[in-house]
Amino acid sequence: MKEAVFSIKGMTCSACSSGIERSLKRKKGIKIIEVNLVSENARVEYDENLISLDSIFAQILKMGYTPNTQKEKKINFIEKWDDAFLTPKRRVILSLFLSVVILYLSMFGMFSEALSAENLLGIKLSSSLQLVITLLVMHLGRKFYIRGFGALVYSSPNMDSLVALGSGAAFLYSLFIYIKLMFDGVASALYFESVCVIISLILLGKYLEQYAKTKSLEQLNLVLNFYQKTTLRQDSQGVFQEVLLKDVYKGDILKILPGGTIPVDGIIQDGGGNIDESMISGESLPVYKTVGDSVLAGTIILDQGCIVKVEKDSQHSTIAEVLKLVRKAQDTKAPIARFADVISGYFVPFVIVVAICTMVFWWVYKQDFSFALKMFINILVVSCPCALGLATPMAILIASTQGIKNSLLFKDSKILENAHKVDMIIFDKTGTLTEGKLEVCKVEIFDPQMEVVKLLEIARSLEERSEHPIAKAIIQYTDNLQVKAKEASEIKNTAGMGIEGVIDGICYKMGNKEFFKEKIDISGYTSVVVGSVEDGKEKVLGILFLEDKVRANAKKVIDILKSMNFRIMILSGDDEKVVQNVAQKLGIDMYFGNLKPHEKYNKIEDLKASGMKVMMVGDGLNDAPALALADVSLAMGGGNDLSKERADIVVLNNNIYGVVNAIRLSAKTFLNIKQNLFWAFFYNIIAISIACGLLYHWNIMFDPMIAAFAMCMSSLSVIFNAQRLRAFKFIK
């Protein structure tokens, strides 16, 4: 099996994307095909022994769409010049100008008979000019006909098919009347102006729609395309030369000038300064970094230059991983989008059948083919599968873009739709509700002859060379109090228990309470017992209590989640008493400690078996099994190892408010999608009903030109409603 991701140009509505999917699914060897209307991307998994990528491209081309094949498409000089000169904007302007001209030629006589085109030019010349202008406008919108009729041939009719059939029928009928006029001199109503206005308005609508989509997609390009940039790399002579960033590899030495963007992940070798990390972390305040500190691609050194050793090249840097994951999320389809695609697949054939039946009915009922044809055109033109297709992907695009701008990465559009639907939110303790860094919080003396400074001196001396987190916390604490270490000898470690050694001829030991014979009652804290051993007798001198500080805003986050009616639980591998202490501080009633990874997994499995939907919030490392099992998983941090994360959502700036923001954004996005879909369905039900003539006896009817305008507005209304997600307020 192979996977390919490529773009497809020329899609205008969800019937286009779903039509391509249906057509390719019928091909033997294709396992998965997903086509995204907004991003214009397709992802296909196929068996290369049964079908080739070229065959897939060929099928898409036959349907009237353009995949980004590696081979350059051969086009004739006229088509090449036409596409180069007639940009989308120029097509719209020219077609609107021609439509104004033809409206004068065909309808100005209604206002002033003396200045009418028929009076000034004669009816035959005026009609001939209308035909020429119509042909020009149809040429400007020729892709509607190419794609529309192409989709009909492959039994996948789309919006272009409706436009092509409606305007094409109006043109053929008008052409027939025009020929009769030329030969018989018999004048009847022409619909050339309807053809022009329909095409012009739809070109305008599609241009505005594409503009809005493009602006939204541009937000995903968080940084400029690194592969086209240059940087200063040190050569073998020690001289910095300008090279393309794509030629930079791990181990290279780069020079970053003041105010420059750091193009790759690396470690500062020389220099340093204040670095703006808002691109990655969302934090507005700069962070000062110096020699030995790591820096990430996409961040900016503000005031000084630095020399950086490359740790990851541009294709594997943190920002590149973020962009890959965001684009992957855009190319996946949310469940509600699949529902809309299914509806769209039946919608266009249904509209064509309704249009034909309506035309036959009114032709028989009124004995007026011209009126019946007008009803046929109205139904085809006013119907709009575009709004259905845009409802979900536009909302998902804007929401995920706003999320990444605020350090919230959704890896799948399904998660963005469903994150707010969970019942239970489970937190790991360490590094999630707490800061993940132990600190000495108090010192308790047991021996009256022992002083606090002396006890800390013993502890510092024994832990001086240890890399254990507890040792680091003790060293940091004694550093702050300016307590110096003494030389310790005969150091002996007992795994899982503690350490002992000789200082000034006396044997001291420190470790957990099980390391000592004396029974010591300690609860609620991580603790280190310090004692001495003289003449074979063990004596407890004192205890150092440590705690992993609760995050500053953790209590506020828990209170907000409770107010949103979520149930909260802590699952931790830490001591039960320590977990209880944290739970009490945060007001959490359900908690479990001393859990191994598989026990966390079993707890979540039991909750899911009881019918609950579970979100797991962890650090993404030791919680991997639990994160993988949960319905929704969220990892704090993870900015340096995104490709290995198991989580569905990553809070890049490690801010615990990200949990609340993820749920709120999901709920807001789902509401926006439902609003879009409601409007799309509501519009089509009302518009098609009026176009069929249900309100004919009340003299409420559509004109083809009004129908075209209404169709454009339906798509734009969905796009503009989705834009409201840009105003979403993130809690910081």
C-alpha positions, 0 to 999 in steps of 0.5 A: 500500500502507498499513500499520496497527497496532492492538490486538485484544482477546479472543484467548486462544491461538495458534489465535486469532491464527493463525486471524485471520491465516489468515482475513485472508490469504484477503482480496484486497488484504492483503499481510502480516498479523501478529498477536501474542498476548502484546502483542495487537497486529496489523500489516497491510499492505494495498492500500487500492484493494482493501480498507479498514481498516473491512472488516478490522475488520469481519472480525475482529469477525465472528470474535468479537474486538474491534479498536480501531476509531476509532468507539465500539462501540454496546452496550446498557445491560445489557451496558455495566453487566455489563462495568463491574461484572463485572471479570475479577477479580470474574468469577473470584471469583464463578464460584469461589464459585458452583462451591463452592456447586454442588459442595456441591449435587452431591457433598456427599452422598458424604461425609454423606448426612444433610447432602446437598442432595438429602436437605435440599432434595429432588432436584428442587429441588437439581437446579434450583438446580444449573441456575440456578447453571450458567447464571450461571457460563456467563454469566460465561464467555459470551465463551468461547462467543461467540468459540469458536462464532464461530471455528468458523463461520469454520473457525478453531477455537481454545481457546475452541472446545474449552471451548465444545464440551466444557462445552456438551456437558456442559450439554446432556446434563445439561439433557436429564437434568434435563428427564427428571427433571422430567417422568418423575422418573427421576434420572441423573448430572448434569454441571452441576458439571463445567461450572461448575468447567471455566469457573471454572478456565479463567477463573482461569487466564486471569486469572493468565495475563493478569496475568503478561503485563500485568506483563511488558508494563508493563516496556516502558513505560520512562517514563510516557506523555509525551503526557499530561504537562505541562511549563513552556514559555516564552511570547512574554512570557518567562513559563513556563506549564504546557502539555501535552507534546504541544504542545511543538515544536522550538525551544521553551524549557522550564524543568526543575525540580530532580528533574524528568524531562527530557521531550524531547531538547534543549540546556541554555541555562542552569543544569545539574547532575547528570543520571541517564541510567540510563534511556537508558545503563544507567549508574548514576552521574550525569553532570554537564552544563552550558550547551551540553551535550545532554540526552535525554528520560527522563533526570532532573536530580537536584540543580539546575534548568535551561533547555532548548532543544527539539531534538526533540519528544516524538514524535521524542525518543530515548526515544520512538524506543527505545519505538517500536523495542521495540514494533515488535520485539514485533509481529514474529514469530520464525521458531520462533513461526511454526512454533508458529503452523502447528502450532496451526492444525492442532492444534484441528481435530485435537483435535476429530476425536480427541475425536469418534472417542474418544467413538464408540469408548467408546460402542460399546465400553462401551455407556455414553453418559455415560462416552463423553461424559465422555471427549469432554469430557476431551479437549476441555478438557485440550488446550491450544494456549495453551502453544504460542502463549505459548512464544515471545512470552513469552520474547521479551517478557521478554528484550527488556524485560530487554535494553532495561533494560540498554541493549541494544536488539533491533529484531526478535524474529528477531534475538533468537532468532538472534544466537547462531547466528553463526560469525564476529564482525567488528569495525570498529576505530575507535569499536568496539574503540577509543574513537574518539578520538585521543590523543598517546601519544609525541613523538620528536625528530629534530633535536638542537637541537629541544626537545620544548616547542618542537616542541609549540609549533610544532604547536599554533600551526599547528593552532590553528584546525583542526577536524580530529580530529588537530588536536584531539588535539594541542591537547588534549595541549598544553593538558594541558602548558600549552603556548601557541600563537604567531601563525602567518601565511601558513597553507596547507593541502594536502588529504590531506597537511598544513599549513604556515605562518610562525612567528617568520619561519620556515616550518614544516610538519606532516603525514603522511610523504608531505608530506615528501621525506625517507623516514621509516619509521613503522609501527603508529601514526597520526603527524604529522611536524613540519619546517622549510623554510629557504633551500629546504631541508627538515628533519624536526624531530620526530614526534608519535605518536597512537593511538586507545586500545583500549577498557578491556574490549575484550581481555576481550570478545575472550577471552570470545568466543573461549572461546565458539568464535566466530571474530574478525576486524577490518575497518577503513579505518585504516592496516594497521599501525595495525590490526595493532597493535590486533589484536596487543594484543587477540589477534586473528589475522585483520585487514584495514586500508585498506578502503573501505566497499565493500571491507568489504562484499565481504569479508562477501559472500565469507564468507557465500558460503562458508557462514558466518553473520556478525555485524558490529559497527560504529559504525552510520555509515560501516559502513552497507553492511557492517551491512546485509549481515551476518546480524546487525548490532550498532551501538555507541552510536547513542542519538541517531540510532536511527531512521537506524540500519541495525543489528539491535541497538544498544548504547545505552550504548556499552559493548563488553560489549554484544556479549557480552551480546547473544549470551548473552541470545539463546542463553538466550532460544532455550533458554527457548523450546525448553524452553517448546515442549518442555513444551507438546508433551510436556504435550499428548501425555501429557494427550490420551493419558490423556484418550483412555483409554489407561490405562483398564485401570490405572484412570488417568483424568481427571475433567473438572474435573481436566482443566480444572485441568491445562489452566490449569497448562500455560499458567501453567508456560510463563509462569513458565518464561519469567519465569526470563529476568528473572534473566539476569545482564548483564556490566557 
